[in-house]
Amino acid sequence: MRTTASLLFSLASMALPAAACSLHQQPLANSVTPAAEQRPASGDAPSSTAKVTVQPLGSVDLAQEFAGLEGRVLRTRRITIAPGGSVAWHEHQRRPGVAYILSGNLIEVRQDGTGQRRIQRQAGDAVFESSGVRHGWMNNSAQPATAVVIDLVPASQP
């Protein structure tokens, strides 16, 4: 799994210098999850997104890189969840990605075919998010938690 994370981070690091020159347009780039992916909270999953900061780091139009990936973008964001903050319960739909926790501690409430569970996440963890995964994030600690999130999204998606 760490190898896959390394590959995505390598791709992102190659992409970011080019992205600095021509950042792909991302309307509503500060949204955490698309409205179409949001779901009613289940169990003890967070029901709202609060105290979250999203910083777009760059993106690359993959049609320029690989045949057959027209309309897809490799997007990189830094997401910080303040103490007491959360990212609402949502389901990934054709938006695979990796969240690499840079600092802090988070609780991920996750349902991925094995039942709903709470997972403690900490700095250094790589969290893989594939289609069909339902999850949300909570920061119950006294310190902010920050992750770099790299995902493949439709070019029209923020």
Residue pairs with C-beta under 8 A, 6 or more apart in sequence:
1 126
1 128
2 126
4 98
4 126
4 128
5 98
5 100
5 126
5 128
8 98
8 150
9 98
9 100
9 148
9 150
11 74
11 150
12 57
12 58
12 74
12 76
12 148
12 150
15 58
15 59
15 60
15 74
15 76
16 57
16 58
16 76
18 58
18 60
19 57
19 58
19 59
19 60
19 76
20 58
23 56
23 58
23 59
24 58
24 59
24 60
24 61
24 73
24 75
24 155
26 56
26 59
26 75
26 158
27 158
28 158
29 54
29 56
29 77
29 158
30 54
30 56
31 54
31 158
32 49
32 52
32 54
32 79
32 87
32 88
33 49
33 87
33 88
33 90
34 95
34 157
34 158
36 93
37 90
37 91
37 92
37 93
37 95
38 88
38 89
38 90
39 89
39 90
39 91
39 134
40 47
40 89
41 47
41 88
41 89
41 136
42 89
42 111
42 116
42 134
43 109
43 116
44 109
44 118
45 89
45 109
45 116
45 134
45 135
45 136
46 86
46 87
46 88
46 89
46 109
46 136
46 137
46 138
47 88
47 89
48 86
48 88
49 86
49 87
49 88
50 84
50 85
50 86
51 81
51 82
51 83
51 84
51 85
51 86
51 139
52 79
52 80
52 81
52 82
52 85
52 86
52 87
53 79
53 80
53 82
54 77
54 78
54 79
55 77
55 78
55 79
55 80
56 75
56 76
56 77
57 76
57 77
57 78
57 148
58 76
59 73
59 74
59 75
59 76
60 73
60 74
61 73
61 155
62 69
62 72
62 73
62 74
62 152
63 69
63 70
63 71
63 72
71 154
71 155
71 156
72 152
72 153
72 154
72 155
73 152
73 153
73 154
73 155
73 157
74 150
74 151
74 152
75 150
75 151
75 152
75 153
76 148
76 149
76 150
77 148
77 149
78 102
78 146
78 147
78 148
78 149
79 87
79 99
79 146
79 147
79 148
79 149
80 144
80 145
80 146
80 147
81 87
81 104
81 106
81 137
81 138
81 139
81 144
81 145
81 146
82 139
82 144
83 139
83 140
83 141
83 142
83 143
83 144
84 139
84 140
85 138
85 139
86 136
86 137
86 138
86 139
87 136
87 137
88 136
89 109
89 134
89 135
89 136
90 134
90 135
90 136
91 132
91 133
91 134
92 129
92 130
92 131
92 132
92 133
92 134
93 131
94 131
94 154
95 129
95 131
95 151
95 152
95 153
95 157
96 128
96 129
96 130
96 131
96 151
96 152
97 128
97 129
97 149
97 150
97 151
97 152
98 126
98 127
98 128
98 129
98 149
98 150
98 151
99 126
99 127
99 129
99 147
99 148
99 149
100 125
100 126
100 127
100 147
100 148
100 149
100 150
101 121
101 122
101 123
101 124
101 125
101 126
101 127
101 145
101 146
101 147
102 123
102 146
102 147
102 148
103 123
103 143
103 144
103 145
103 146
104 122
104 123
104 139
104 141
104 143
104 144
104 145
104 146
105 120
105 121
105 122
105 123
105 139
105 141
105 143
105 145
106 120
106 121
106 122
106 137
106 138
106 139
106 145
106 147
107 118
107 119
107 120
107 121
107 137
107 138
107 139
107 140
108 118
108 119
108 121
108 127
108 135
108 136
108 137
109 116
109 117
109 118
109 119
109 135
109 136
109 137
109 138
110 116
110 117
110 118
110 119
110 133
110 134
110 135
111 117
111 133
111 134
111 135
112 132
112 133
112 134
112 135
113 132
121 127
127 147
129 135
129 151
139 145
